[in-house]
């Protein structure tokens, strides 16, 4: 029994290594996890009787608990996937908390939680030595689009026009080919991961908070404000787009899943699930489940993210794009 | 028989006495520990900005630019302090007269209907979650202001109006209690001298209960000062001192809620947010002292 479980541990770790692109785990944590793993194995032996019902399914013999916290953008996906995982593995309990990317990264770095969900790379929030301890698991891609009030007549904005608008050089829609109306910026707080993604990949620069601009952290509120405020411009994840706002082209490219996947539309980011060192057996099984077609082709698509498997390109933290 | 009751009688008394003492003692102990650890936690985090990150406290209190994540990092929190004070005081200016009038109506003018229906309805306002207030503000007040006034509707005016409804129950309840506790001899004396009802309310009742009314208003301001979610939804959150009541600005609480989850504990940005929380806490202390001082001046 023990040997069987340990084989599974090793198999799970190996697989998750293949999935994660960043294998920066350190040795100390691996030993730590191995001890935890055997602790769980002991627990499994006691549950053997129950698990016997689902024979043939190795994952059903798992038991333990996982706490994940962090990004509120990623929370619905992890939450939905965790419920599926718990249905298949009655011995496992998974708690998914929000709190923001910064909270998730800080907590996983201090080992208060098993998984830290983040919209941004750990290196952007944590000190270099702390970030190096974390192992990145990129579970999905989220793309964003600039949106405007439906009454704005502009359909396309170039990178330079967006820079001008968000840095306050252009304050009227007539200057970028629209009607004569003041531009109202609906931004995110400067600490937000969504804003970081938009600034990095759409503008290529950091912007300051302008006098009179609106800042909201929640996508729902941003959408409501952009939809109702005359002359408003903001940006939203593709999953939040609907008829109440008008989606703009970026440099003439439509914000669609295909364009993100083939690399022509650049405003997107990976959704990260970080573990501190290599994950233990239960966490590894869950992360593997996140990458399985069960989740990738179902929940990921349903909730408006783009499955990592669809991506024809890869992009590293420095923004260098390579064909897969 | 008689002897045994005599011996047994004192026992439950002593036991009861001790149960009560121990229970109260434990409760007080938990309270004190909770309050002190909270104060210590906020203070130790908040002071790190000045000690660890080397920010001048004066810069935090008077600086106009807030950009803790930028290069160079700027920690000017004056726009937030200004926003917090202006929204809460404006809210109190709106809610104070309303609360007083509601109290007069419920106690003096129509006690039956007022106390039976109006008071529960007003107290109900205290039980509505603040996100509901924020959403109503965003859906009703902001579009209304956008149509009537120049600007986008968001800003101090919208925040103050939402807050005034939220603090109305506090002010009304305290004013009602003070009014009901007013010795009837005062009013009767005034009537006996030939004063009308309004003269009595205006000249006798209002001055006498003013300290109590002010206590309610200060408690209301303290409540408004600490309210985060509802204000955050309607104020716009730009870290600038606005040029009008209808321009995006920010408060201490909205700045904290917007960025706390996105920043990493221990980073300079996060510490600066704790400093804002420390300012909030110190202001609440000030409000508590004002309330104590007003209570001491109470004439009732």
Interface residues (C-beta under 8 A of the other chain):
Chain A: X72 X98 X99 X100 X101 X102 X103 X105 X106 X125 X126 X184 X189 X190 X191 X192 X193 X206 X208 X209 X210 X211 X212 X213 X214 X215 X216 X217 X221 X224 X225 X228 X229 X230 X232
Chain B: X66 X67 X68 X69 X70 X138 X139 X142 X143 X146 X152 X153 X154 X232 X233 X236 X237 X238 X239 X240 X242 X243 X247 X248 X250 X257 X258 X259 X260 X261 X262 X263 X264 X265 X266 X267 X269 X270
